[in-house]
Amino acid sequence: MAPLSERMSKVDTAWLRMDTEANLMMIVGVWSIRPGITLAALRERVAERLLQYPRFRQKVVEDALVGAQWVLDKEFDIARHVVAEVPLPLRGQSRDAVLRERVGELCSQPLDPAHPLWQFQLIEDMGDGSSALIARIHHCIADGIALIAVMLSITDGGKAPPQRKLREPEPHHETDWLLDAFLRPMTNMTVKAIGMTGKGVAKGVDLALHGTTPMDSSLEMARMGYQAVSDVAAFALMPDDSPTRLKGKPGARKTVAWDDSLALDEVKAVGKALGASINDVLLSCAAGAIGRYLADKGEDPAGKEIRAMVPVNLRPLEQAWQLGNRFGLVPLVLPIGIANPVERLFAVRARMNELKGSFQPVMAFGLLSVAGLLIKPVQHAMLNVFAKKATAVMTNVPGPAEALKFCGSTVEKVMFWVPQSGDIGVGVSILTYAGRVQFGLITDTGLCPDPEAIIGNFAPEFEKLLLLSLMLPWGQDGA
């Protein structure tokens, strides 16, 4: 049973307050399910599985003295949160065009703050025997890693979250991780841990940031202020992005696009042939797709680079069920001006290697979090440090290798879109699922009204790498 009230962590409060008219802090996802399912079946599954997480029955109540709190919604009604969608396609509109238009609209519609900040929309019949499930969940509930654990738990055979013991206090590292991250000295262990991946990075940061010595509150505030200023200065020293049509003041309207034509095995083969990781290959293709788009619009990308803020998980994966936000951001430079696909791939690989050993994820985590706790004008000024230095938010998530089952049907495709903070107007999502690569884009309609044109360049950029890798001499083992 969900507690009647619970203090929201400082980090989650930050993400709650980062909503702007231009950028709502919602993670939006779509499942394509075949054969289609009914609204009744979806509500039954959500009630049975999703509501085992207390957070999905709690609304947010803000108090000037106490701060934000999770409070049990006594008027909770599943019919308010799991609703039917009946799209009205225009003449000649394809199935994907209808879905793209509706997802774009929903990305710009805020969730009802009087109730828990999530909603599922189901299009029972897409006209081809499949259903489309659109999920919107506010970032203050959880980050992407935690939400993947949540969504996996509601699939057929999914594992339920561990039951919290009665009166068990909220884990210290969840409620006050922001303070710990800012106040405890960064050690060599932390720097070394950030250079690892997966569980290594999370456990290393956890170990470095959680000691046993209590700190005086005045010292905490002093160090918080000092660290915040240091973080802003560090980001301010980075050169601004190359000016392109993708930068500017975003508005409220969003549009989305996606593609799933790439086979993961082919990406792995290209990476092996060229001595690069899957991540390097995909990020290189994304950079090439953006560069080609700008060239097609009459903008010469030669010599230009843009920066993407890339999330880095800072939690042990076995703690994902606890929800909340524990991730940092690293600024990755994308060489959109390099036309040669192999040269561009090697440049991306070099940039990724430069990020190893950096503690920038923790620094960015702190900067964004403190910004969210300040008054709005100061908050927006700090967040726009990111907007000047970055053009996009980009995330790359490895999904399940096999297709999921949901209510007896198959989840054929999975896609999600990340929110952008401040004045950033582009979000890039790369997800591997069931042997394929899903490439998604969300853009501000004023800055990029046709993200499908960028999406359309993604596969051709990969084909160039594939062709070049096939031309390489084979080794003695035939590979």
N, C-alpha and C positions, 0 to 999 in steps of 0.2 A: 504493500500500500504506500502511495506517495506521501511524504511528510506534508503537513499543512503549510509550512513555509521554510525557506532555506536561503541563506545569503548567497547571492551570485558572486562568483569569483571576480577579482578585479580585471582579469584578462577578458572574461566573457562580457563583463560590463562595457569594456572598451569596444568590443565588436557590436554590441547593442547600440551604442551611441554613434557609430560610424555611418549610420544611414544618412544619405543625402538625397535630394530630389533626383540627382543625376545617377547616383549609384546606390541601389539598395543592397544591403549585406545579406543576400539570399543565395544559397547554393541551389541550383535548379537542375534536375535530372529527368531523363526520359527512359522508360523501358518499353521496348516493342515486344509484345507478348502474343504468341500463336499456339493454339487457337485462342481466340478472344475469351476474356473472362467477364463476369458480371459485376455490377456495382455491389450487389449483396455479398458475393464471395470475397471481394476486396475488403469490405467493411468487417466481415467476420475474421479475416486473417489479421487485419490491423488491430482489431480489438484483442485478439488472442495473443499476438506476438509483440507488436510495437508498443502497446500500452504497458508491457512489463517494465519498460523504461519509465520511471516516474516523471522524468523531464517532459514527456509528451502529454502529460495531464496538467502541467503547471503553466500558468501565465506569468508575465513579468509585471511586477509592481515596483515603481520607483519612488523613493522617499528621499527628501533632501538631507535628512539626518542619517538614516540607516543605510541609504544606498539602494541599489537594485536588489530585489528578492524574487526568488521563485516561489510562487504561491499557488496552492492547489486550486484549480478552476472548478468551483462548486457547480457551475452551470455547463460543465463539459458535455458536449454532444458530438458523438462521432460523425453524425450527419453534417455537421458544420465543417469538419476537417477532411472528410472523404466524400467528394461530390462528383456528380456526373457532368461530363462535358459533351456538348452537342455542337461540333463545329459546323459552320455554314460555308462550304466551299463555293467560291465563285466559279462561273462557267470556265472550264478548261484547266482549273487548278488541279495539280497532282496531289496525291496523298501526302508526300513530304512537304509540299508547299503549304498545305493547310496546317500541318503540324508545326512547321517553322514559324508561320505567322502567329499561331496561338501561343507558342512558347515565348516568342518575342514580346507579345502583349503581357504575358504573366510575369516576365522578368521586370516589368516596369510597374507592377501593381503591388503595393505594400500589403503585408499580412495584417490581419486584424489584431491590434495591440491589446484588445480586451480579452483575448483568449490565447491559448498556446500558439506559439509562432511557427506553425507548420500547416501544410495543406497538401492533399493528394487530389489530383483531378484525373478522372478516368474517361477516356473515349472508348466506349465499349466496342464499337464497330468502326474500323477505319476504311471499310468498303472492300477489304480483301481478306476478310476472315481473321484479322488480327485486332488486338486492342493496343492502345497507347496509354501508359501511365505516366503522368507528369507530376513530379514531386518538387515541392518548394519547402525548404527548411532554412530558418534564419541561422546565420553564422554564430550567433550567441549560444545556440544549443550545442553545437559541436563543430569541429573541423572536419575536413574531408576524410582523414584516416578513420576517425571515430564513426562517421556516417556510413562508410563502407561496411564497417562491422555491424552497424545497425541494420542496413539493408540486407546483408547476408543472413542475418538472424531471422528475418521474416520470410525467407525463401523456404521451399519444401526441404525438410530435414535440417533447417537452420538451427544453430545453437543459441539457446536463450541466455540472456546476461546473468552473471552470478547474482544471487540474492544478497542484498546488503543486510547485515544483521540488525536487529531492532536496536534503535538508538545508537547505531554506529556513527561516530562523528565523520564529517566530510574529511577526506584525506588532506593533510596539510599541504601537500604539493599541488593539489588541485585548487584550493581556495586562495593560497597566497604565493603561487609560483612566480607571479610578476615581481613581488617584493623580493623574493629570494634571488631571482635572476638579476635584479638590479643591485642588490645590496651586498651579496656575498662576492668576495673578490674572484675575478676570473683567474683560474689556475692553468698551468700547462696541461693538466689533465683535461680541462674543458676544451682547450684549443685542439688537442690531439683527438679528443672524442668527436669533434665536429667533422674531422677529416674522414671518419668512417661512414658507414651507411647502415640503414635499417635499425635493428635493435642496438647495435653498437653505439650509434650516435645518441639514442635516447637514454640508454643506461649510463653512458659516460657523462652526459649532461646532468642526469638525475643525481649521480654520485657526487659530482663536483659542486652542485648548487645546494645540496641539502646537508647541512651540518647540524651540530647540536648546541652551538653557543647562541644564546638569546642576544638580541641587539636592542639598544636604547632607541626609542621611537624618534627622537630628535636626530640621532645619527642616521637613521634610516631615511628620513626626509632629506637630509643634507646630501647623502649619497645618491638618492634618487634624482635630485635636481642636477647634481654634477654629472651623473651618467647620462641623463637626458640631453644636456647641453653637448656632451662629448659625442653622443650618437648623431645628433643633428649636424654637428661640425663634420663628422666623418662622411656622412652622406653628401653634405654640401660641397665637399672638396672633389667629389666625382664630377667629371665633365657632364654637361647636359647632353641629352640625346641629340642625334642628328635631326634637324627639323624635317618632318614629312607631313603628308596630308592626314596621317593617323594620329597626330598630336593636335590638341586644341581643347577648347572648353566643351565637355560633353553635355548633352541634354538628357531628358528623361526617357526618350524612346530608344529601345534596343531592337536589334535584329540578330538572328542566329543562323548558323549553317553547320553542316557536318558531312563527313564522308567516312565510309568504312571499307574501301576497296582494297586496302593493303593487307596482304597475308603476313602474319608475324614471322613465319618460318623464312620468308624471303628477306625480311628485314634482318633477321639473325644472320643469314648467309652473307648478306652484303657487309654487315658489320665485321664478321669474321674475316672476310676476304680483304677488307681495307684496314684491319687492325683497330676497329673502333667499337664502342658499345652500342647497344640498341638505342639507348638514350641519345648518344651522339648523332646517330643516323637520323632519328626522327626530328631532333632539334635543327639539324642542318636542313632537312627538307622543309621545315616550317620557315626557316630564314629565307630559303630560296623562293618559297611560295609568296612570301611577303614582298621580297625584292622584285619578283616578276610582276606582281600586281601593281606596284608603284610604277614600274617601267611602262606597263600597259596604259597607265593613266597619264603618261607623258612626263613622269618625274624620274630623272636619272638617279638610280640608286648607287652608282659607282662611288666607292670610297665611303659609303655611309654605313653606320652601325646604329642599331637600336638596342635598348636595354629592356630585358624582361625580368620582373621580380618572380622568382621561382620559390614556391614553398618547400620547406625542409621539415620533416617530422622530427619532433623533439620528445616523443613519449615512447616508452616501451609498448610494443604492439599488443601485448597481453593486457594492457590497461585501457585499450580503446573503448571498451564497454562503459567506462566511467564518464564518457562524453566530455564536453568542455573543449577548450582550444589550447593546444600546446604544439605550435609549430613556429618556425622562423622563416625568414625570407632571405634569399641571396640574389644579388643583381647579376644576371647573366647577360653578357654582351652577344648579340646575334649579328653576325657579319652579313647583312642583307645585300651589301654592295659587291660581294665576291661572286662573280658569274660562274666560275669554274666549280662544278659540284664537289670534286675531290678536294680542291684547295679549301673550299668552304667547310667541308666536313672536318678537315684537319684543324682548321681555325677554331671550330666549335669544340673539338676535343681538347685543344690547348687551353681554351677559356675554362672548360669544366675542370681541368687539372689544376688551374690556378686557384680555384675555389676550395680545393682540398687543404685542410689545415687551417681554414679560416673560422673565426667565431662570429662572422657576420650574421648567421641565422639568429643567434641569441640577441645580438645588437638590434637587428631589425624587429625582432619580437618585442623588445622593450620599447623601441621608438613608437611603433604602432600602438602598443598598449597604453603607454602614457598619453599619447595624443588623444586616444579615445576617452580618457578620464578628465581632460581639460575642458574649459569652456569652448563653445563651438567655434568662435573666430580663431582662437589659438590652435585648436584641434585641426581645423581645415588648413591653416597655414603650414602646420607641421606635416600633414598628410600630403600637401602639394609639393613638398620637397621630393617625395617619391614621383609625383607626376612630372616634374621637370627632368628628373633623372631617368625615368622609365616611360616606355610607350605602352607596355602590356604587362598583364599578369599571366603567367604561363605555368601550368601544372601538368605533370606526366605521372600517371598512376597505373601500376600493374594490376589488372583485374583477374578474375578467375580464368583458369585455362580451359575449363569446360563450361558449356552453356548451363545457366541456372534453370531450375524448375520453380514455378510459382503457381500455386492453386491448380496443380496438375498440368499446367501448360509450360511451354518453353519460352524463356526470355531470350529472344533472338538477338536483340541489340541493346546496348546500354550506352548512354551518352550523358554527360553533365557539363555544366557551364559554371565557371567561377566568377564571383563578384569582383569588381574593381574598386579600389579605394581612391578617395580624393578625386582628381580630374583625369585619372587614367581611363581611356575609353575602349580598350581592347582586352579581351580575355581569350586565351588559347588553352584548350584542354586536349590532352592526348591520353587515351585509355586503351590498354590492351585487354581484349575480352574474347574468349572462345576462339583463339587462334587468329584473330584479326585486330587491326589497329583502327581505333575510332578517333578521328581528328575533328574537333569541334571548335567553333569560333563564335564569340558574342561581341558585337561592336555597337558603338553609338551610331545611330542612323545619320546624324549630321556629319560625323567624321568618316564613316565607311558604310554607306547604305547598301552595299552589295558584298557581304562577306563570302557569299558563295563563289565569287570570282577568285578570292584567295584560296578557298577550299579546293577549287578546281585545279589549282597549280600544284597541290601537294603531291598527288600521285605521279604526275609527269616529272617532278623533281626527283622523286625516288627512282623512277624508271631510268633516268640518266645515270644514277649511281649503280643501279643494277646492271646496265649495259656495260659500263666501264669495268665493273668487278668481273664480269664474264670474259672480258678481254685480257684479264691478267693471266700470266702463265700459271698452270696448275703445278702443285707440289708433287712429290713422288707418290704420295698416298692418294692422289687423284682428287684432292680437295684444296 
